[in-house]
Amino acid sequence: MQVAGKLVGREGCVVGVDLQELTPSLEMPNVKSIVGDFTDDLVIRSAMDALGRKAEVVLSDAAPKTTGIKATDRAKEETLLQSVVSTLPNVLDKGGDFLMKLLDCPEAQNISNDLRTSFDRTTGIGLKATRKGSKERYFLARGYRG
Ligand SMILES: C[S@@+](CC[C@H](N)C(=O)[O-])C[C@H]1O[C@@H](n2cnc3c(N)ncnc32)[C@H](O)[C@@H]1O
């Protein structure tokens, strides 16, 4: 949110949603933080009210609390990613871009594959900064078709 706030500048607006409060809080006039569950319609509505219009970019680094039990964690990841994706029609403007963190597993791959037809261009990204052995990947999709 801090980096995005700098990138969009004074004219732009960044709204972040997390179950946990941001600490320390960000003292940036163009960045708003909402504490809540993004699967709750009311929380999404307040995020959209704060933004004032649909977003040009949606970034998600939402992640479930993992248990260490593979099957459980994959199921939790699948449910979370599906929830993120299902908010897109309400929050992302046509032509907009979407970046989503995911833990590489067949369930996440299926969700990314299903999303490909909703965007003009999509790609999977692995970051150099990602810890060795981590399953963290990013899915970048540009040009939302709505
Ligand atoms: C990997 S952390 C990233 C947190 C933060 N963006 C950062 O960079 O430190 C994943 C975050 O997803 C949040 N999260 C998971 N499920 C959520 C939900 N349903 N609604 C809102 N936030 C959620 C968690 O509270 C957690 O803070």
PDBQT file of the ligand as one rigid body, heavy atoms in Angstrom, charges set to zero:
ROOT
HETATM    1  C1  LIG A 201       0.911 -12.459   3.342  1.00  0.00    +0.000 C 
HETATM    2  S1  LIG A 201      -0.060 -11.456   4.438  1.00  0.00    +0.000 S 
HETATM    3  C2  LIG A 201       0.136  -9.893   3.649  1.00  0.00    +0.000 C 
HETATM    4  C3  LIG A 201      -0.158  -8.765   4.566  1.00  0.00    +0.000 C 
HETATM    5  C4  LIG A 201       0.274  -7.367   4.102  1.00  0.00    +0.000 C 
HETATM    6  N1  LIG A 201      -0.308  -7.013   2.833  1.00  0.00    +0.000 N 
HETATM    7  C5  LIG A 201       1.772  -7.236   4.075  1.00  0.00    +0.000 C 
HETATM    8  O1  LIG A 201       2.343  -6.974   3.010  1.00  0.00    +0.000 OA
HETATM    9  O2  LIG A 201       2.371  -7.426   5.127  1.00  0.00    +0.000 OA
HETATM   10  C6  LIG A 201      -1.666 -12.024   4.016  1.00  0.00    +0.000 C 
HETATM   11  C7  LIG A 201      -2.769 -11.210   4.627  1.00  0.00    +0.000 C 
HETATM   12  O3  LIG A 201      -4.023 -11.662   4.098  1.00  0.00    +0.000 OA
HETATM   13  C8  LIG A 201      -4.991 -11.286   5.052  1.00  0.00    +0.000 C 
HETATM   14  N2  LIG A 201      -6.269 -11.960   4.772  1.00  0.00    +0.000 N 
HETATM   15  C9  LIG A 201      -6.486 -13.283   4.663  1.00  0.00    +0.000 A 
HETATM   16  N3  LIG A 201      -7.801 -13.524   4.447  1.00  0.00    +0.000 NA
HETATM   17  C10 LIG A 201      -8.411 -12.307   4.405  1.00  0.00    +0.000 A 
HETATM   18  C11 LIG A 201      -9.762 -11.887   4.236  1.00  0.00    +0.000 A 
HETATM   19  N4  LIG A 201     -10.744 -12.778   4.028  1.00  0.00    +0.000 N 
HETATM   20  N5  LIG A 201     -10.036 -10.566   4.279  1.00  0.00    +0.000 NA
HETATM   21  C12 LIG A 201      -9.045  -9.660   4.469  1.00  0.00    +0.000 A 
HETATM   22  N6  LIG A 201      -7.742  -9.994   4.637  1.00  0.00    +0.000 NA
HETATM   23  C13 LIG A 201      -7.433 -11.300   4.616  1.00  0.00    +0.000 A 
HETATM   24  C14 LIG A 201      -4.367 -11.684   6.369  1.00  0.00    +0.000 C 
HETATM   25  O4  LIG A 201      -4.948 -11.007   7.447  1.00  0.00    +0.000 OA
HETATM   26  C15 LIG A 201      -2.893 -11.317   6.146  1.00  0.00    +0.000 C 
HETATM   27  O5  LIG A 201      -2.570 -10.079   6.738  1.00  0.00    +0.000 OA
ENDROOT
TORSDOF 0
